[in-house]
């Protein structure tokens, strides 16, 4: 790579004297711009050295890649004369003069709490959908499946048991996740939540009836009558309780001597939180929760199809702001009380919005002659149809603007239709074309018609507008924006000499899909395919025999070129470059040869946690395009140095 040339091209695309501050991490340039509207996005997209761009936390980030980004950064600093900055300095510059938005901060907290438990809710939701298929009347005929085939009744009963568990014991899931988010011991949070759903209490779903008919039992404490009410299916009460528990725990940790801390802090935190829960916090938050749920149901019942159409129209913009991260808290309440609410209207709206954006992206795939854009639109449209819209929205539609608006219109029209027929979901599931499995059986046909409407309207409006305004995204020259690539006569010469190989895990812990990582660069595989591991120990191992091509001073990332040709990036944590090496240790140097299983360094996982950062370790194959496949070995848990990722080379038949 000609680093000076790339830096000049990037600076030209950003606009003259437009960089306010600059830093870099292991993979990308992180910039604070004076005016982001000056950026020539087409020039950046067509630059072969630029693997992607995005904006986050008021920073414009340009993905270059490990081993190259630092050199491009050095040349950019020379060209612009901008003072070098650390990532911490950059955050300070980006946030300078800006007030923290308490609403967005609250939404971020909700997102942090609910994202980890969504898999359990989705599993329960899909099983609930299966149970609905087995037990619903008028789905396949006047009788349900269990009535037609009595021998599957017990099978359906077990399915219903498994489906109901995550919602009946939802406070335990929320208590664990919320207490962890608030800085407390998550197991104490789970224990407190267990107390809130004890069988000795009146079941949360029957509290209103027990109070109405006078059968509610009471504790008599300090002259007060305290209802023995449970909180099955509750969300807001357990959120408040988790915050109180975590706050008390931290308070006692600071004030109780170490010799007694381990014994008395948990006990005091639980007993005080417990009394506050049943006497004050629980009853108050139950009222707030019921009021919120009743208000949403009233709003839906009052505004009907029109209100749902407006909600659908603006759902995708809501996704951009991140406000949709608060919806799981509302939706789980609606579903937990499905007998009263009828179900959730949020899931059907999300489904219409997602496929509407997918339909618009599909039209771009057919319209554009830009190979890079066509490839992205193809994969992004399929992803959106299956419920993952970030590649479609941020990679295609927002850049071109009109497809995003067409997708919004499509969603609004489809939601107007499903609102007219009162389409509700009775379980959580994938907000996509296959979302019908979570819809009330009587409304499945209307849901699918809505899906077709949203896809068709999004596709047709985008295609028609695009046909009339081709220059919007391809300009006068049909090949505008494409990257010129020289093709050698010998195709083998343009592909690295790579071989099949199995790479070991760089750390001990729990493997997860790269798409679950809380960073768009890794989650969207902009740097390449790979695997992530939630670490349980802080020892970093070499995944294969090879040469170290990157060893940062911050010690948070390593680059390795294996003997068989794989170019591997090991990235320890997210945004950990800001720690400036604190908590990291290594004796390895650039150019050093290592063997598979050698220790590259260590990391203090507790130090990362105390800094409020994510410690997930990513292993990326940055030359993914040289391989036919990059596939993870399915393991629920992995030891450092144990085989985890297989790469298969291209072969000529």
N, C-alpha and C positions, 0 to 999 in steps of 0.2 A: 504494500500500500504506500502511495506517495502521500505521507502525512501532511506535508505543507500544502499540497494541492487540495486535499480533502478539507483541511481546516479553512482554506480560503473559500472554497465552494460553500461550505456551511455558513461562514460569516456573511457571504454575499446573499445567501438565501434568507438569513435572519434579518437582514436590513442593516444599513450603515449606522454604526454607533448605537446599536439597539441592545447590546448586552450590558446589563447592570452589574451582574456578578456571575462568576462561573466556578464550578467545582466538578469533580467526577468521582464515580465509584468504580467498581470492578468491570462494569459493562457499558456504562452510558455517561454522556455529558449531562450535567445538571446545571441549568441556566435560569437566571432570573432576567426576564426581558422587560424593557421599558414599555414596549407596545407590541403585543403578540399579533395584532392585526397586520403588521408589516411583514410577517413571515411568508415567504414564498413556499408554500407547502408542496407544490408540484415539483419544485427543484429538489427539495429534500427527498421526496418519495422516489424520484428518478435517480438519485445518487446511489451508485452501487455499494458504496461504503456504509451507507445508512441503512440499518436493518429495521428501523421503525422509529416513530416519534409519538409522544403523547404528553399531555399536561396533567400534573397532579401536584396538589399542595402549593399552587402558585409557581411551580417550577416547570419550565419547558425542557423535557428530557429527550435526548437523541441517543439512540442505541447504536453503538459502534462495535462493541465486542471486547472480550478480555484480551489483553496483550497489545491492543491497538488504541484503545480509548485514551490511555495516558499519553501516548505520543501525539495523537490528534489534539488533545487538550493542551499540551505544551506549545504546539505550533499556533493554536488558536489564541493563547495568551500573548504570544509574541506579536501576532497580527493586530490584535485589538488593544493591547496594553491594559487590559482589564486586570485588576489585582487578583492574584490567586486566593481562593477561599476554601475552607473546609465545608463539608456538608452541613455542619452545625451553623457555621457563619451564613451559609446560603439560606437556611431556614429562617434565620433572624432577619436577613434582608427581605425575604419574601413576605414575612409577616409584619414587617415594620409599618406602623401606621394603620394596621388593620385590626379591628376589634374581633375578638373571638365570638362566633355566633353560637349562643347557648343552645339554640334549636338543633343546629347541625351537630354540636357536641353530644347532645342527648341521643340523637339518631345514631351517631357513631357508637355510643355505648350499647344501644339496643342491638346494633348489627354485630358487635363483638360478642354479645351474649347469645344471640340466637343462631348465628351462622354455624357454630360447632354442633348444635343439637338438631339442625335441620335434617340430617340424614336419618335420625331416629324417627322424626315426625313424618318424613316422606315414606319411610318403610312402613310405618303404621298406617299412613294414609292410603298407600297402594294396597295393603292387605285389607283395609276397610273397603276399598273400591271392589276388590275381589269378593269380599263377603256380600256386598250389595248386589253384585252380579248373580251370586248364588241364591240370595234370599228375596230379591225384588219381584214384586208382582208385575205382570203385564210387560215384562222385558222380552221374553221369548214366547209368551202366551199368557193365558189367564192365570196360570199357576206358576209359582216360582220353581227354580231348578231343584231345590230341596224337597218341594212337594211332589214334583214329577219323579224324582229319584231319591227316595227316603234314605238310601244307603250312604248318601253323601252328607247327611245331616250332621253327623258328628265331626266330619272333616270341616264343614262350615263353622261349627261351634268353636273348634280350635283356632281357625283363622280369625274369628271374631275376637277371641281371647287375646291373641297376639296383636291384633289391630288396635284394640281398646287400651292396651297397657300403656303406650307412650302418652296417651291423652289423659287417662285416669291418674297416672302418676307424673304428670307433666311438672308439678312443682319440684320434684326431685331433680329432674333434668335441668330445669331453670335455676334451681338453688345451687347446684354444683357449678354450672357455667357462670352464673351471675356473681357468686361469691369469689370465684377465681378472678373474674374481671375487676372486681372492686378491691382486689389485693388481699383477700382472706384465704383461709384454708378451704378448698372446694369440698373436702370431705365433711367438714363441719357444716357447710352449706347444705350438703345432701342430707346430713343427719337432721338438721332443723326442718328441712322440707318434709322428711319422712314423718316427723312429729305432726306436721300439718295435714297429713293424709292417713293418720292412724285409723284402723278399723273401729277403735273405741269411740271415735267421733261420729257425729251425724254426717253422712256422705254429703260432700259439697253440692251435688246436684239436687239433693233433697232438703237443703237448708230452708229455702223459702217456704216450702210446704210444711215443714216441721214447726216453723215459727207461726204460720197461719193457723194450724190446727191445734197449737198449744202443746205439742209433744216434744218440743226441744228441751233437753236436759241442760242444767246450768251448774257451774261451780260457784260456790259462795266464798269469795275472797275479799278480805278487807272491806266487808260491807257491800260488795258489788256482786251482781249476778253476771257471770261470764259464760256465754253460750259455748257449749261443747260442739262447735261447728267445724267441720272439715273444709279443706280447700282443694278438693279434687278438681283438676282442670283449670285452676286459677293461674293467672300470670302476674298481674300487677301486685297482689299482696306479697307474693314470694320475692318479687324484685325489691320491694321496700324492705322486707325482712332480711334479705341477703346483704343489702347495703348496711343495715344496722349491725348485723352480725360481724361483717368484715371490719367496720369502723371500731366496734368494741374490741375485737381481737387485736387490732393494731394498737389500740389504746393500752390494753393490758400488757402486750409484748414490751412496750417501752417502759412500763412502770414496775413490773414484777421482776424481781431478781432472777437470774438465769437458773438458779437451783430449784425454783418453784414454778418457773414460767411454763414448762412443759405440762405440768400437772394441773395448775389452777387456771391458766388462761382459757383453755377450751371449756372448762366447766363454767366459769363465770360468764363467758360470752354466750354460751348456750342457755343458761338459766335466765339471764337477764333478757336476752332476745325472746326466749319462749314466753315469759310473762307479758312482755310488751306486745308480742304477736297476738295472743288470744284476748288480751284486755283492750288494746287500743288499735294497733296497726292493722291487724287482720280485718276487723269489722269496718274500719274506715276505708281501707283500700278495696274491700268487697263492694262498698257503696259506689266508689269511684269507678271500679271496673264494670259493675252492672250499668251505671249511668252511661259510660262510654259505649258499651255494647248496645244498650237500648237506643242511644242516640244515633248510632250508625244504622241500626235496623229501621228506625223511624225515618232517617234521611233517605234510605233506599226505598222504603214503602211510599214515602211522600213524593219524591222526585221521579221515581220509576225509571222508565226507559230513557227519558231525557237526561236525568241526572247520571245514569250509567253511561250514556253516550258521551257526555262531557268528561266524565272520569276517564273513559277509554281514550278520548282525544288527547288528554294531557298525561296519560300514563307514561309514555316514553320520555317526555321531558322530565317527569318526576324521577325516572330511573337515572337520568344524567346527573341530577342534583344529589342523588343518594337518598332522597327521602323515602324511597320504597323499602329501605332497609328496616323501617319501623313497622311495615305491614305484617310481618310474621307474628308480632305480639298481638295485633288486633285479630288476625285471621285465626290464630290458635284459640282465641277466646270464642269467636263465632262458631268454630267447629266443635269445641268442647261442649258448647251448649246448643248443639244442632237441633235438639227437640224443641227448643224455644225460638231459635233464630231461623231455622230452616236450612242453614248452611252459610257458606261464604260467597259473596259476590265479587271479592277481590281476585280470586284465582281465575274465574272466567275472563275477567277484564285483562289480567296479565297475559293470558293465553292469546287473546285477540291482538293485543299490542305487539307481542313477540312475533307472531306469524305475519302481521301486517308489515313490520320492518323486514322480515324475511322475504316477503313478496316483492317489496321495493328493491331489495338487494339483488334478487333473482333477475329483475328487469335490467339492472345495471350490468349484470354478468352477460346478458345477451347484447346489450347496446355497445358496451365499450370495446375498443380495439386495442386498448392498452393491456399488454399481456400480464403485467404485474397486477393491475387492477382487476382483470378478469379472473385471475387465479384466486385472489383474495375474496372477490365477490362470490365465487362458486362455493368455497368452503364456508364463508360467513353466512350465506343464505341457508345452507343446510343446517348449520349450527343454530341459527335463529328459529328455524322451523321446529327444532328439538328443544327450544327453550333457553338457549344461551345467546343473548343478543349483543354482548359487548363487541365482538369482532365486526358485526354488521353495522351497529350504530357508530362506533368510534373509528372503525377502519374504512368504512365506505360511505354510509349515508350522511353523517354529519359533515364530512369533508365536502360533499357535493351539495349539501343543504336540501335541494328539492326532493330527493328520495326520502329523507327523514320526514319532511312535511307530508309527503304522500302516504307514508306509513302511518303517521298520526291520523290522517283523514280516514284511512282504511280501518284503523282500530275504532275510531269514533262511530263509523257507520255500522260496523259489526256489533259493537256494544249496544247501540241503539236497538238493533234487532234482538239480541239475546235478552236485553232488558224488557222488551215487550212480552217475552215469553217466560220471564222470571227464572232464568237459568242460574242455578246455584250449585256450588260444589259441596260435597259432603265429606271430603277428605283432601289432604294435601297430596300433591303429585307434581309431575312435570308440566309447567305452563307452556304447552306446545300442542302440536297436532295430535299427540297421543294423550292429551289431557282428559279425553272423554272418560277414561277409567275412573276419574275422581268426581265425575258429575252425577247428580241424582239421576237414576235410571230413566225416569219419565222425561228428562230434559236432554238426554244424550243426542237425539236427532237434531234438536235446535242448536245445541252447542256445535255440532259438526257443520251445520249450515253456516253458522257464524264464522267458523274457521275458514270455510271456502270463500265467504264474502270478503273477509279481511285479506286473504291472500290475493284474491282476484282484483279487488279495488287497489291494493298496494301495488300490484304488478302492472295493471293497466294504466293507472294514472302516471306512474313513473315512466313507463315505456312511451306513452303518448307525449308527455312533456319532454322526455329525453330525445325523442325523434325530432322534435321541433327546435331543440336547443343543444345539438350535438357538441357545439363548441364549448359548452360548459365544462365538459370533462375530457374531450379529446382535441379541442382546438381545430384550426384549419387543416393541420397536418394529421392524418390518421394515425401516425406513429408518434405523435407528441407525447412526451413523458416516458416513453419506453427507454429502457436501458440497452444500449448497443452492446452486443456480446459477440466476440469473435469465436467462431467455431472452427476448431482444428480439423484437418482432413482425417486425422486419426482420433476418433472419439475417446479412446482410452487416455489420450494425452491430456484431456481437459478434466479428468477425474483423478483424484488422489488415489494412490495405490493402497487401498485399504483392504483389510481382511476381517473375517468373522472373529468376534471376540466377546468374552463375557467379563464384564467389569464388576468389581466388588463394591459393596457399600462403603462410603467414606466414614460412616459413623454408625454406632449402635442405636437402635430405636425402632420407631413404627413407620414403615413406608407408606407414603400417600401419593396419589396422582399429582403430577406437576400442575394440573389444572386447578387443584385445590389450594395452591399457594397464594398467599395474600399479597401478590405483586403482579401487575398486569404483564410485565416483561417476561416473567417466567411462566405465569399461568396461561398466557396466549402463545407460548412457545416461540416467541420472537427470536430468542437466542438459539433455539433448537430444541429437540425432544430430549427427554431424560426422566428423572425420578427425583422425588423429594423424600426426606426422612425427618420425622420429628425426633430430635435426639434425646436419648436418655443418659448418655455419657458424653463427656467432652473431649474424647480422643479422636483425632482426625487421621484416617488411614489412606494410603495410596490405593486407588482402585485397580491399578494395573502397573506392569513394568513400563517405564518410560522416562521422559525428560521433563523436568519442570520448566515450563515456558513463562509462567507468571508466578511471582511471589511478591505480594504487596507489602509495603511497610506497615500497613494497618493489620496485616496477617489474617484478614477476614476472607480471603479468597486465594485459590491456587489454580493455575493452569497447567495441564499435563498433556503432552503428546505421547501417546502410547507407542510401543514398538510396532503395533499392527496398524497404526495410522489414525486412530481415533484422537480427536482434539477435545479434551475434557475440561470443563470448568466446574470447580467445586466452590460453591458460594455459601459461606457460613452465616446464616441469619439474614434478616431483611433490614436494610438501612444501618447495618452494624459498622459501616465504614466511619460513621460519626463517632464511634468510640475511640478512634485513633489508636487502635491496638491494645487498649486497656482490656484485660481479661483474656487476651490471646497470647500464645507463646509458640515460637517455632525456631528451629535451628537450620531449616532448609534454605537453600539459596537458588537463585535463577540459574538454569542450566545444569543443575544437579541431577544425576541419574538415581532413580528410586526403583525399588522392587514392590510388587503387589503385596499389600499388607504392611508395608513400612509405615511407621508413624510420621506424619507430616508435621503435626503440631497438636496443641491442645487449646481448648476454649473453656472459660468459666461460664457455664450456662446460667448460673445464678446471677452473675454480673449482667448478662443480657436481659434477664427477667427484670432485675431491679431498674434497668434503664428503660423499661416499658417497651422493649423491642421483641420481635418474633425471632426465635432461635432456629427455625426450620432450616435444614441444610439441603441445598439443591445440587444435583449432579447433572450437568447438561452436556450433551454431545453437540458442540458448536459447529461441527461439519456434518450435521445430520444429512444434508443433501447428497453426501457421498455414499450414503447407505440405502439399501433397499428397505430396511426396517430397524427400528430402535424399540425394543420391547422389554418391559419390566418382568422379572420373575415374581410370580405371585407369592408373597410371604406376608403373614400377619405381623411378624416381628423379625428383625434382622440384627445380626451382630456385625460390628465393624470388621471389614475384611472378608465378609461372607458374600458370595456371588449374588448380584441383584439385578443387573441390567445387561441384556444381550444385544449386540449390534450385528446385523447381517449385511455383508457387502453386496454390491451389484455384481451380477454375473452375466456373461454373454453366453447364450445357448448355441 
